[in-house]
């Protein structure tokens, strides 16, 4: 497993201090350049190949009335992605990321976690492997996103099981839930937490609550870490999925950035407990990897400045 290269990171910091600007004046852009340098093991990191992966799955917990839209919308949106008609298509084109959409057994939703396991071991292993297999070893950065009706309820359950707290701490309105649907979400997460209160490992938490797309996100994160590829996670659902990995290894997400702080209320709490800082905050709550794609544009800006600016010596200043 590849680790952060402190020597390359320090070389990047030293370069930042020599560029034609006051030290620290580019703020987070400087931090992002150093982050990329450490994970790529080079003073001047690059993004020539950005891969965006959007995993899609359906959830049995939707039977509890936790979403205002029918599960058929998942497949319809996947087709929209493939036809180029979604927000993520436009943002990936603008950000220079190749988009792959991977649907996981949409005609076979996971189990209802209020009544039993969401996934048995073989299903969980297969979904994780799908995520691992999707990662391009030649990518310079990986963007992760998701699509799945009901998956904000799953994310709330995953976050509560991983980091503690009650359903009220993590459940939000997702894609526009009214008061009745919100109440159903709260009841479902509470019921799931009671039923699966013994789940204490990443695998058992994912199997208890997770959708196949959440498990695939974990697989992609694991594989990217093995390869030393930096990852940009999308919003609440994507972060909650990857956050499960911290149960087994508190450093499992060191190579990951949080692309944006979602408007979903649980995401701010989640970011804080994960000890991360989002790249942008734009009140987005769409999912699909859209926040990660916007963050990629900021990341490219950071590297353009880092690599392209003149040093004081080169500019003959001072």
C-alpha positions, 0 to 999 in steps of 0.5 A: 500500500502506497503512503504519502511521500513526505519528501515530495510534499516538502519539496512542493512546500518549498516551491510554494514559498519561492513563487511570486506571491506572499507565502500562504496567499493562495490559501487552500490552493497551496494545501491542495498542491502539496496534497497532490505532490505527496500522493503522486511522489513528485514536486510538481504533481499533474492531472493528465487523466482524471477518472470519474466513477458513479456507482448506482444501486437500489435499496430495499429500505425504500419500502418504508416510504423513505423517498418521494420518488420510485426506485425506477428513477435510479435506472432512468437516471443511469440512462440519462448519465449514459446519454450525457444529459445529467449535471455530472456529464456537463461538469465532467466535460468542463473539468476534464474527467472521463465519466464511467457509470456502473449500475449494480443489479438495479433490478434486485434491490438490497434487503430492507435493513429494518427487517434484516441484512441489506447484503449477505457476504457474497453480495458485499464482496462482489460489490466491493470487487466491482469498485476495485475493478473499476479503478484505472491504475493510470489515473492521476485522480479518482472522483467518486459519486453515486446514484440510488433512490433511498441512499440518503437514508442508507447514508444516515444509517451508515454514519450513525452506525460508524460514528455514533449518534441518533437518527436525528443527528444524521437524517435529512430531507435528501431529494426533497422529502416532505414531513411525512417522508422525513418521519419515515426516514427517521423511523427506518434508521432508528429501526435499523440501528436497533436491529443491527446494534452489534455491527462493529466492523466495516464489513458488518456495517456495510452488510447491515445497511449498505447499498451495493453502490456504497460498497463499490465506493469503498472498494474503489477507495481501497484500490486507489489507496493501494495504487497511491491515487488521490480520491475526491469524494462527493457529498454526504452519501459518498462520504458516509460510505467511505467513512465506514473504512475508518472503523478498521483503519483510522488512516484509510482515507488519508488519500481522500479529499471531500469535494464539497460540503453538502447541504444535507445537514448530516454532512457537516457533522460527518466532515467534522468527525472525519477530520476533513475540510471540504474543497468547496461549499456551494449548498449542493445536494444533488449527488452524482459526483457533481461536487467532486467534479467541481472540486476537480476544477479547483484542484486543477487551478491549484496545480496550474498555479503551483507548476506554472508560476515563476519563482522570484529568482526566475522573475528577477524579483527581489 
